[in-house]
Structure formats: structure tokens, C-alpha cells
Amino acid sequence: MLAGNLSNAATNADKYPVIRGQLDGALYVIVKPTDWNGRLLLYQHGLGDDSLPLAVDINVEAEPYKSLLAEGWMVAASSYRRSGFIVRDAIDDVRQLNKYIVATYGKPKRTLLMGASMGGAITIRLVEADSAVFDGAIVLGTALQAHEKDLADLTYDAKIPVIFMTNQSEIKESAGYVKKTETNAIPSALWIVERNGHIKFTEGEYLAVVHALDHWVDGGKIEMERKFALNVKERPSIARFADGGAYGTVRDVGGGFENLTVCFVEADFKRLGISLGAGFQFKSSGQTYAITYANTFTDVPSGQWVCFKDVDGYHVISICFGNAAKTAGIKQGDEIFIRKN
């Protein structure tokens, strides 16, 4: 996750002060190093639970932010003016934040956009409409179908460098957009991460695509179609096996739908005989839930429980387009139990 309620976000607060505020109802966060190099990365988040209050954060301990800040970049993000599905108004909120940064700190030498899922749809529309304002964009696992009434159709004519980065299991939408740009003065690039999932990228992959775009904007050459994947770190098991299953804890609650990152690792599921696509049970506070072991949350119908391996080597328990923590009444540090059906 690039943005969200992340417990480590304040670790470097003294080194990189976090500036917070509100613009026309949308919260914003800006992290500006003292020796700002004039470069700005604006991040657009994806869909979140519309029952949650507005929130936005930047984890300065995670890539690409950690390295970019060390290099002198400013990074910023908007919560948008409301939670849930929002495209048209979110576009205006990002514009407002960019104008505020220009008015407060001076015009950046370079402004790059990066958006994930619904945020990718917001990003590409900003790029198509405001090519004179921004210098380049990264569209992550885009949801181009994110569309609202009276929102103009896509033009497929971005006049600045754009890199689409997508997991191999959901190439179609990104590849379709890139295909339509082949004859443009600046065709878009397609980077395929050879891993199944949705926005399932390692920190190194995030940093690589930002550096590539920055190099491209500088006039350098990049791979216009790249297939790659950096290794996911395998974690040692810390689960306690008993009662025909395994006990573990919730490491973190975060993301737009308050997903549960749990301590279980791939070896734990193998030991329990739970294979990809299989159903299993998890239990917490006396309640038992049926869940599917899959590649990503969209592998199950909306409203169903799903568990998938994340790029940090741990696993995520979530509800497809639902709030896992609120539904189950689970918080960080709680114990959970899993077992095979």
C-alpha cells in the first residue's frame, strides 16, 4: 500500500516534516525535504470504504517515498473531498492541491502523477486534460471503467510520457489503452509485473517505475514494454499450530477498506494443506468466517471474504469491496485462528 493509515508514517517526521491541511473539503498531506530538488510526485489513491471518515497519509518509510525524499523530492496526496467512488470531483481536488503547492512553495521543476486503480483513472484523465501542467504519469493497475455521468470519454492522446504498470493477471485494460497510443507523438509504455494480483507490486518495483519515468522525461530511453518481477521476501513462520489449525495475530489494519494484514506466511498455508483457490475458515472473538485463498480480492464476488499473499511475504484477509476490520470487529494485535475446511 502506498497511502493509508500506516503506523510507521511518523518515523522520519523530524527529518521530513509532514504538512497537513484541507482544501475545499479535501484533506491533503505534503512531505517536503529541506533541500527540495524541485521535483514533485502527486499520488492518487484508489477506491475506499465510503462509510469511513476522510483520511490521507504518506508512509515515508516505504518506497518509492523513502528514496525519493532522500533524493530531494517533495511528495503529496489528497484524500479527495469524499470517500468511496469519486472521479470527476477527485480530478478537481488534485488540481487544487497542485495549485496550492505552486502558490505556497513555487512552481516545481517537474511534477509527476502516480495513481492506483481508481486513482489510475483519475490520473490518466488529468494527464489527457492537463498535459501542459504535468510532466509525466504512472498509471498502476488502472480501472479505466471508473466513469461518472457527464464525464468526458477518454481521448487516448496524452501528450506527455505515461507508463502503465500492471500485474500479469489484469493486463487487458492497460494494454488496450497503450495500443491506442501507438501512433501518438509520445506513445505510452506498458510495464507488466509477472505476478498475479491487483496493485501487487514490491517497493523496488514502485521505485523502478518512478525512476524510469523521471529518466524518460529527462529525454532518456526506457523499455516501452517491459516484463519483470522483483523477488518477494519469504518470511519465517511464527504461527502456533494447535487444535487442527494455526494461531496468529493481526499485524496491521489499513487500506481504503481496512484490510487485515496477518502474520501467516505461505509455509503456514502449505502445512495446513490450504491451496490456492481452496476455501478455509478463520476465527476471531468466537466468530467463524468462510474464506477463499486467492491471488487478490477481486477473485471472489463482492462482499465475500478472501485471503491473499501480499508482496511483503505476509497475507491479507479482506472482504471484496467490504470493510474487514469493522465487519469482524478485529483490530491490530488481535489473535485469529485458521484451519482447513
Secondary structure, DSSP 8 states (H G I E B T S, - for coil): --SS--TTTTTTTTTS-EEEEEETTEEEEEE--TT--SEEEEEE-----TTS-------TTSTTHHHHHHHT-EEEEEEESSSSS-SHHHHHHHHHHHHHHHHHH---SEEEEEEETHHHHHHHHHHHH-TTT-SEEEEES--TT---TT-----S--SS-EEEEEEGGG-HHHHHHHHTTTTSSS--EEEEESS-SSS---HHHHHHHHHHHHHHHTT----SEEEE-----------EEETTEEEEEEEEEETTTTEEEES--HHHHHHHT--TT-EEEEEETTEEEEEEEESSGGGS-TT-EEEEE-TTSSEEEEETTB-HHHHHT--TT-EEEEEE-
